[in-house]
Amino acid sequence: MDEDVVIANLDADTHKDLAEKYGVSGFPTLKFFPKGNKVGEDYDGGRDLDDFVNFINEKCGTSRDGKGQLTSKAGIIAALDSLVKEFLSASQDEKKTVFARMEEEVKKLKGSMARNGKIYLKAAKSCMDKGADYAKNEMERLERMLAK
């Protein structure tokens, strides 16, 4: 899973002090502790794997399936996607302005989303530096590597 997400199992019968501290009175009890939150919040969603994984994905900004594999949405940031479309249709001078807006959006991101945002910036910068065919050429290069 993602390094920013930790899933833990605690036997509340063995650790009665923690069960009492966090109000665990029935089993199973699922709690979510976002970074910096020592109180936690109750998970009251569905009890099947997909419901739980969807909850974790929503809360943590991740994109995993029930087997822990990345989904097709992994790494995609909607706010940046719209700017990428604008970037791709912009003239060379306009690209610099759109790139600056992309940088501002990336500054707002946290955790794995921030890391993914930096990939958007790197690709856009390479596109400005290496020309409009950069993305197509890079895709072809990666496909050749995967075919080996």
NUDREN-842724 format. One line per 2 residues: number of its first residue (from 1); their letters; for each residue x, y, z of N, C-alpha, C, O. Coordinates in Angstrom, 2 decimals. Layout:
BEGIN
NUM> a> X Y Z X Y Z X Y Z X Y Z ~ ... .
end
This chain:
BEGIN
1> md> 0.85 -1.18 0.00 0.00 0.00 0.00 0.89 1.24 0.00 2.11 1.13 -0.08 ~ 0.31 2.38 0.09 1.04 3.63 0.06 1.74 3.87 1.39 1.22 3.51 2.45 .
3> ed> 2.91 4.48 1.34 3.70 4.67 2.56 3.03 5.60 3.57 3.35 5.55 4.75 ~ 2.10 6.43 3.12 1.40 7.34 4.03 0.20 6.68 4.71 -0.45 7.30 5.55 .
5> vv> -0.09 5.43 4.36 -1.25 4.73 4.90 -0.78 3.52 5.69 -0.05 2.67 5.18 ~ -1.22 3.44 6.93 -0.90 2.30 7.79 -2.21 1.69 8.25 -3.06 2.39 8.81 .
7> ia> -2.37 0.41 8.03 -3.55 -0.31 8.50 -3.05 -1.24 9.61 -2.14 -2.04 9.40 ~ -3.65 -1.14 10.78 -3.19 -1.94 11.92 -4.35 -2.72 12.52 -5.52 -2.33 12.40 .
9> nl> -4.01 -3.82 13.15 -4.98 -4.67 13.83 -4.61 -4.71 15.31 -3.45 -4.92 15.66 ~ -5.59 -4.51 16.16 -5.35 -4.49 17.60 -6.36 -5.41 18.28 -7.56 -5.30 18.04 .
11> da> -5.87 -6.29 19.12 -6.75 -7.17 19.91 -7.20 -6.38 21.14 -6.44 -6.21 22.09 ~ -8.45 -5.91 21.11 -8.97 -5.08 22.20 -9.16 -5.87 23.49 -9.20 -5.27 24.57 .
13> dt> -9.28 -7.19 23.41 -9.35 -8.00 24.63 -8.02 -7.99 25.36 -7.97 -7.96 26.59 ~ -6.95 -8.00 24.61 -5.60 -7.97 25.20 -5.24 -6.56 25.65 -4.58 -6.39 26.67 .
15> hk> -5.66 -5.56 24.89 -5.31 -4.17 25.18 -6.56 -3.41 25.62 -7.02 -2.49 24.94 ~ -7.09 -3.79 26.76 -8.33 -3.21 27.28 -8.21 -1.70 27.52 -9.18 -0.96 27.36 .
17> dl> -7.01 -1.26 27.92 -6.81 0.17 28.16 -7.04 0.98 26.89 -7.67 2.04 26.93 ~ -6.54 0.49 25.77 -6.75 1.20 24.50 -8.20 1.10 24.04 -8.76 2.06 23.50 .
19> ae> -8.80 -0.05 24.25 -10.22 -0.22 23.88 -11.07 0.79 24.64 -11.97 1.40 24.06 ~ -10.79 0.96 25.91 -11.55 1.91 26.72 -11.27 3.34 26.27 -12.19 4.15 26.13 .
21> ky> -10.00 3.65 26.04 -9.61 5.01 25.63 -10.33 5.44 24.34 -10.73 6.60 24.21 ~ -10.49 4.51 23.40 -11.08 4.84 22.11 -12.54 4.41 21.97 -13.09 4.42 20.87 .
23> gv> -13.15 4.03 23.08 -14.58 3.74 23.08 -14.98 2.49 22.31 -16.06 2.43 21.74 ~ -14.10 1.50 22.30 -14.41 0.25 21.61 -15.27 -0.60 22.53 -14.83 -1.03 23.60 .
25> sg> -16.52 -0.84 22.10 -17.42 -1.63 22.94 -17.94 -2.87 22.21 -18.49 -3.76 22.85 ~ -17.77 -2.93 20.92 -18.21 -4.07 20.13 -17.14 -4.43 19.11 -16.24 -3.64 18.84 .
27> fp> -17.25 -5.60 18.57 -16.24 -6.06 17.63 -16.88 -6.50 16.32 -17.97 -7.08 16.37 ~ -16.30 -6.27 15.17 -15.10 -5.46 15.04 -15.43 -3.97 15.08 -16.50 -3.56 14.63 .
29> tl> -14.53 -3.19 15.60 -14.63 -1.74 15.58 -13.50 -1.23 14.71 -12.34 -1.59 14.92 ~ -13.83 -0.39 13.75 -12.81 0.18 12.87 -12.71 1.67 13.16 -13.72 2.37 13.22 .
31> kf> -11.48 2.13 13.33 -11.21 3.55 13.60 -10.26 4.07 12.54 -9.39 3.35 12.05 ~ -10.44 5.34 12.18 -9.56 6.00 11.24 -8.84 7.13 11.97 -9.47 7.96 12.62 .
33> fp> -7.51 7.14 11.86 -6.70 8.16 12.51 -5.91 8.92 11.45 -4.82 8.49 11.07 ~ -6.45 10.04 10.96 -5.65 10.84 10.02 -4.43 11.40 10.74 -4.44 11.56 11.96 .
35> kg> -3.41 11.70 9.99 -2.17 12.21 10.57 -2.48 13.40 11.48 -3.18 14.34 11.09 ~ -1.94 13.35 12.68 -2.11 14.44 13.64 -3.38 14.34 14.47 -3.57 15.15 15.38 .
37> nk> -4.25 13.38 14.20 -5.50 13.22 14.94 -5.35 12.06 15.91 -5.35 10.90 15.51 ~ -5.22 12.38 17.20 -5.03 11.35 18.23 -6.35 10.76 18.72 -6.36 9.72 19.38 .
39> vg> -7.47 11.41 18.40 -8.78 10.96 18.84 -9.33 9.89 17.91 -9.93 8.91 18.35 ~ -9.13 10.08 16.62 -9.65 9.14 15.64 -11.11 9.37 15.35 -11.80 10.09 16.07 .
41> ed> -11.57 8.75 14.28 -12.99 8.83 13.94 -13.49 7.43 13.63 -12.75 6.60 13.09 ~ -14.74 7.18 13.97 -15.32 5.87 13.73 -15.56 5.64 12.25 -15.98 6.55 11.53 .
43> yd> -15.29 4.43 11.81 -15.67 4.01 10.46 -17.01 3.30 10.59 -17.12 2.28 11.27 ~ -18.02 3.84 9.92 -19.34 3.21 10.00 -19.88 2.84 8.63 -21.08 2.71 8.42 .
45> gg> -18.95 2.66 7.69 -19.34 2.27 6.34 -19.62 0.78 6.24 -19.69 0.07 7.25 ~ -19.78 0.33 5.01 -20.06 -1.08 4.75 -18.93 -1.97 5.25 -17.80 -1.53 5.41 .
47> rd> -19.25 -3.23 5.47 -18.28 -4.16 6.05 -17.59 -5.04 5.02 -16.85 -5.95 5.39 ~ -17.83 -4.80 3.74 -17.09 -5.61 2.78 -15.81 -4.87 2.37 -15.66 -3.67 2.61 .
49> ld> -14.90 -5.60 1.77 -13.58 -5.08 1.44 -13.65 -3.84 0.55 -12.95 -2.86 0.79 ~ -14.48 -3.88 -0.49 -14.56 -2.75 -1.41 -15.00 -1.47 -0.71 -14.47 -0.40 -1.00 .
51> df> -15.97 -1.57 0.20 -16.42 -0.39 0.94 -15.27 0.19 1.77 -15.06 1.40 1.79 ~ -14.54 -0.69 2.44 -13.44 -0.24 3.29 -12.32 0.38 2.46 -11.78 1.43 2.82 .
53> vn> -11.97 -0.25 1.35 -10.91 0.27 0.48 -11.33 1.62 -0.10 -10.52 2.54 -0.18 ~ -12.58 1.75 -0.51 -13.07 3.04 -1.02 -12.98 4.13 0.04 -12.62 5.27 -0.27 .
55> fi> -13.30 3.79 1.28 -13.19 4.74 2.39 -11.73 5.19 2.55 -11.45 6.38 2.65 ~ -10.81 4.23 2.58 -9.39 4.56 2.73 -8.91 5.41 1.56 -8.21 6.41 1.76 .
57> ne> -9.29 5.05 0.34 -8.89 5.83 -0.83 -9.39 7.27 -0.72 -8.65 8.20 -1.01 ~ -10.64 7.44 -0.32 -11.22 8.77 -0.20 -10.51 9.60 0.87 -10.17 10.76 0.64 .
59> kc> -10.29 9.00 2.02 -9.69 9.71 3.15 -8.21 10.01 2.94 -7.71 11.04 3.39 ~ -7.51 9.11 2.25 -6.05 9.21 2.14 -5.57 9.68 0.78 -4.37 9.85 0.57 .
61> gt> -6.49 9.89 -0.15 -6.08 10.33 -1.48 -5.34 9.26 -2.26 -4.50 9.56 -3.10 ~ -5.65 7.99 -1.97 -5.00 6.89 -2.66 -5.93 6.31 -3.72 -7.10 6.67 -3.79 .
63> sr> -5.39 5.43 -4.53 -6.18 4.80 -5.60 -5.80 3.33 -5.69 -5.09 2.91 -6.60 ~ -6.29 2.56 -4.73 -5.99 1.12 -4.67 -7.27 0.32 -4.82 -8.37 0.80 -4.54 .
65> dg> -7.11 -0.93 -5.28 -8.26 -1.83 -5.32 -8.18 -2.78 -4.13 -7.29 -2.65 -3.29 ~ -9.10 -3.71 -4.05 -9.17 -4.63 -2.92 -7.97 -5.55 -2.79 -7.76 -6.14 -1.73 .
67> kg> -7.18 -5.68 -3.85 -5.97 -6.52 -3.80 -4.72 -5.70 -3.53 -3.61 -6.23 -3.50 ~ -4.91 -4.39 -3.33 -3.77 -3.52 -3.06 -3.10 -2.97 -4.30 -2.11 -2.24 -4.20 .
69> ql> -3.62 -3.31 -5.47 -3.04 -2.84 -6.72 -3.54 -1.43 -7.05 -4.65 -1.05 -6.66 ~ -2.73 -0.68 -7.77 -3.14 0.65 -8.21 -4.30 0.54 -9.19 -4.35 -0.38 -10.01 .
71> ts> -5.23 1.48 -9.10 -6.34 1.53 -10.05 -5.96 2.43 -11.22 -4.90 3.05 -11.21 ~ -6.81 2.50 -12.21 -6.55 3.35 -13.38 -6.59 4.84 -13.02 -6.17 5.68 -13.81 .
73> ka> -7.09 5.17 -11.83 -7.16 6.56 -11.38 -5.90 6.99 -10.61 -5.77 8.16 -10.26 ~ -5.01 6.06 -10.36 -3.82 6.36 -9.55 -2.98 7.45 -10.20 -2.71 7.42 -11.40 .
75> gi> -2.59 8.41 -9.41 -1.72 9.49 -9.87 -2.43 10.60 -10.62 -1.80 11.60 -10.97 ~ -3.71 10.45 -10.86 -4.45 11.46 -11.62 -5.02 12.50 -10.66 -5.67 12.17 -9.66 .
77> ia> -4.77 13.76 -10.98 -5.24 14.87 -10.16 -6.13 15.74 -11.04 -5.65 16.39 -11.97 ~ -7.42 15.74 -10.75 -8.41 16.40 -11.61 -8.07 17.87 -11.88 -8.17 18.33 -13.02 .
79> al> -7.67 18.60 -10.85 -7.37 20.03 -11.03 -6.21 20.23 -12.00 -6.19 21.19 -12.76 ~ -5.25 19.31 -11.97 -4.11 19.42 -12.89 -4.46 18.90 -14.28 -3.92 19.40 -15.27 .
81> ds> -5.34 17.93 -14.37 -5.74 17.41 -15.68 -6.32 18.49 -16.56 -6.02 18.57 -17.75 ~ -7.17 19.34 -15.99 -7.76 20.42 -16.78 -6.69 21.41 -17.23 -6.76 21.94 -18.34 .
83> lv> -5.71 21.65 -16.36 -4.61 22.55 -16.75 -3.72 21.91 -17.81 -3.19 22.61 -18.67 ~ -3.54 20.60 -17.75 -2.74 19.91 -18.77 -3.39 20.07 -20.14 -2.70 20.32 -21.13 .
85> ke> -4.70 19.93 -20.20 -5.41 20.11 -21.48 -5.18 21.52 -22.02 -4.95 21.71 -23.21 ~ -5.26 22.49 -21.12 -5.01 23.88 -21.51 -3.56 24.05 -21.96 -3.29 24.73 -22.95 .
87> fl> -2.64 23.44 -21.22 -1.21 23.51 -21.52 -0.93 22.95 -22.92 -0.19 23.56 -23.69 ~ -1.51 21.81 -23.23 -1.23 21.15 -24.51 -1.74 21.94 -25.70 -1.16 21.85 -26.79 .
89> sa> -2.80 22.71 -25.53 -3.33 23.49 -26.65 -2.78 24.92 -26.68 -3.11 25.69 -27.58 ~ -1.94 25.26 -25.71 -1.40 26.63 -25.62 -0.19 26.81 -26.55 0.50 25.86 -26.90 .
91> sq> 0.04 28.08 -26.92 1.26 28.42 -27.66 2.45 28.31 -26.71 2.26 28.17 -25.50 ~ 3.65 28.36 -27.25 4.84 28.22 -26.41 4.88 29.28 -25.31 5.23 28.97 -24.17 .
93> de> 4.53 30.53 -25.63 4.52 31.59 -24.62 3.41 31.37 -23.59 3.63 31.58 -22.40 ~ 2.24 30.94 -24.04 1.13 30.68 -23.12 1.42 29.50 -22.19 0.92 29.45 -21.07 .
95> kk> 2.23 28.55 -22.67 2.58 27.38 -21.86 3.23 27.81 -20.54 2.98 27.21 -19.50 ~ 4.05 28.84 -20.58 4.73 29.32 -19.36 3.72 29.81 -18.33 3.88 29.57 -17.14 .
97> tv> 2.70 30.49 -18.80 1.66 30.99 -17.89 0.87 29.84 -17.29 0.60 29.82 -16.09 ~ 0.50 28.88 -18.12 -0.25 27.72 -17.63 0.62 26.90 -16.68 0.14 26.39 -15.67 .
99> fa> 1.91 26.78 -17.00 2.84 26.04 -16.14 2.89 26.69 -14.75 2.91 25.99 -13.74 ~ 2.92 28.01 -14.70 2.94 28.72 -13.41 1.67 28.40 -12.61 1.73 28.24 -11.40 .
101> rm> 0.54 28.32 -13.29 -0.71 27.95 -12.60 -0.65 26.51 -12.10 -1.17 26.20 -11.03 ~ -0.03 25.64 -12.88 0.14 24.25 -12.45 1.00 24.20 -11.18 0.70 23.45 -10.25 .
103> ee> 2.07 24.99 -11.16 2.93 25.04 -9.97 2.14 25.47 -8.74 2.33 24.91 -7.66 ~ 1.27 26.46 -8.91 0.44 26.92 -7.78 -0.49 25.81 -7.28 -0.66 25.64 -6.08 .
105> ev> -1.07 25.07 -8.20 -1.95 23.96 -7.81 -1.16 22.88 -7.06 -1.65 22.34 -6.07 ~ 0.04 22.58 -7.53 0.86 21.55 -6.89 1.24 21.96 -5.47 1.33 21.11 -4.59 .
107> kk> 1.46 23.25 -5.25 1.80 23.74 -3.90 0.68 23.45 -2.90 0.95 23.34 -1.70 ~ -0.53 23.33 -3.36 -1.69 23.09 -2.49 -1.83 21.61 -2.10 -2.57 21.27 -1.18 .
109> lk> -1.13 20.73 -2.82 -1.28 19.29 -2.61 -0.44 18.80 -1.44 0.56 19.42 -1.08 ~ -0.85 17.68 -0.86 -0.14 17.09 0.27 0.08 15.60 0.03 -0.64 14.97 -0.75 .
111> gs> 1.08 15.05 0.70 1.34 13.61 0.67 1.61 13.06 -0.71 2.34 13.66 -1.50 ~ 1.00 11.92 -1.00 1.24 11.26 -2.29 0.72 12.11 -3.44 1.25 12.04 -4.55 .
113> ma> -0.30 12.91 -3.19 -0.82 13.80 -4.23 0.24 14.84 -4.62 0.36 15.18 -5.79 ~ 0.99 15.33 -3.64 2.05 16.30 -3.93 3.14 15.64 -4.79 3.64 16.25 -5.73 .
115> rn> 3.48 14.40 -4.46 4.48 13.68 -5.26 3.98 13.49 -6.69 4.73 13.66 -7.65 ~ 2.72 13.13 -6.82 2.14 12.96 -8.15 2.11 14.28 -8.91 2.35 14.32 -10.12 .
117> gk> 1.81 15.36 -8.20 1.78 16.68 -8.82 3.13 17.07 -9.39 3.21 17.71 -10.44 ~ 4.20 16.68 -8.70 5.55 16.99 -9.19 5.84 16.26 -10.50 6.62 16.74 -11.32 .
119> iy> 5.23 15.09 -10.68 5.40 14.36 -11.94 4.74 15.14 -13.08 5.29 15.22 -14.18 ~ 3.57 15.71 -12.82 2.91 16.56 -13.82 3.85 17.71 -14.21 4.03 18.00 -15.39 .
121> lk> 4.44 18.35 -13.20 5.32 19.49 -13.47 6.54 19.08 -14.27 6.95 19.77 -15.20 ~ 7.12 17.95 -13.92 8.31 17.47 -14.62 7.99 17.19 -16.09 8.75 17.55 -16.98 .
123> aa> 6.85 16.55 -16.33 6.45 16.26 -17.71 6.18 17.54 -18.50 6.58 17.66 -19.65 ~ 5.50 18.50 -17.87 5.21 19.77 -18.55 6.50 20.53 -18.85 6.65 21.10 -19.93 .
125> ks> 7.42 20.52 -17.90 8.71 21.20 -18.10 9.47 20.55 -19.25 10.03 21.23 -20.11 ~ 9.48 19.23 -19.28 10.15 18.52 -20.37 9.50 18.83 -21.70 10.19 18.95 -22.71 .
127> cm> 8.20 18.96 -21.71 7.47 19.30 -22.93 7.87 20.69 -23.42 8.03 20.90 -24.63 ~ 8.03 21.63 -22.50 8.46 22.98 -22.89 9.90 22.97 -23.39 10.22 23.63 -24.38 .
129> dk> 10.76 22.21 -22.71 12.18 22.18 -23.06 12.48 21.37 -24.31 13.37 21.72 -25.08 ~ 11.74 20.27 -24.51 12.08 19.31 -25.57 11.11 19.33 -26.74 11.27 18.57 -27.70 .
131> ga> 10.10 20.18 -26.68 9.19 20.32 -27.80 7.88 19.58 -27.64 7.70 18.76 -26.74 ~ 6.96 19.88 -28.54 5.59 19.38 -28.47 5.50 17.86 -28.60 4.55 17.26 -28.11 .
133> dy> 6.47 17.23 -29.25 6.44 15.78 -29.44 6.99 15.01 -28.25 7.05 13.78 -28.29 ~ 7.38 15.72 -27.20 8.00 15.04 -26.05 7.12 13.92 -25.50 7.59 12.81 -25.30 .
135> ak> 5.85 14.21 -25.24 4.96 13.21 -24.62 4.82 11.98 -25.52 4.89 10.85 -25.04 ~ 4.62 12.20 -26.81 4.48 11.08 -27.75 5.77 10.26 -27.78 5.73 9.03 -27.73 .
137> ne> 6.91 10.93 -27.87 8.20 10.24 -27.91 8.47 9.47 -26.62 9.01 8.36 -26.65 ~ 8.10 10.05 -25.50 8.32 9.40 -24.20 7.43 8.15 -24.08 7.88 7.12 -23.58 .
139> me> 6.20 8.24 -24.53 5.31 7.07 -24.51 5.88 5.95 -25.37 5.88 4.79 -24.97 ~ 6.37 6.30 -26.54 6.96 5.29 -27.43 8.19 4.65 -26.77 8.38 3.44 -26.86 .
141> rl> 9.00 5.46 -26.12 10.20 4.96 -25.44 9.80 3.98 -24.33 10.39 2.91 -24.20 ~ 8.81 4.36 -23.53 8.37 3.49 -22.44 7.75 2.19 -22.96 7.96 1.13 -22.38 .
143> er> 7.00 2.28 -24.04 6.41 1.08 -24.62 7.49 0.13 -25.13 7.36 -1.09 -24.99 ~ 8.55 0.68 -25.72 9.67 -0.16 -26.16 10.34 -0.85 -24.98 10.70 -2.02 -25.05 .
145> ml> 10.50 -0.11 -23.88 11.11 -0.69 -22.67 10.25 -1.82 -22.11 10.77 -2.86 -21.72 ~ 8.94 -1.61 -22.08 8.03 -2.62 -21.54 7.96 -3.86 -22.43 7.71 -4.97 -21.94 .
147> ak> 8.18 -3.68 -23.72 8.12 -4.80 -24.66 9.32 -5.74 -24.53 9.26 -6.88 -24.99 ~ 10.39 -5.27 -23.92 11.61 -6.10 -23.80 11.45 -7.20 -22.80 12.38 -7.97 -22.58 .
end
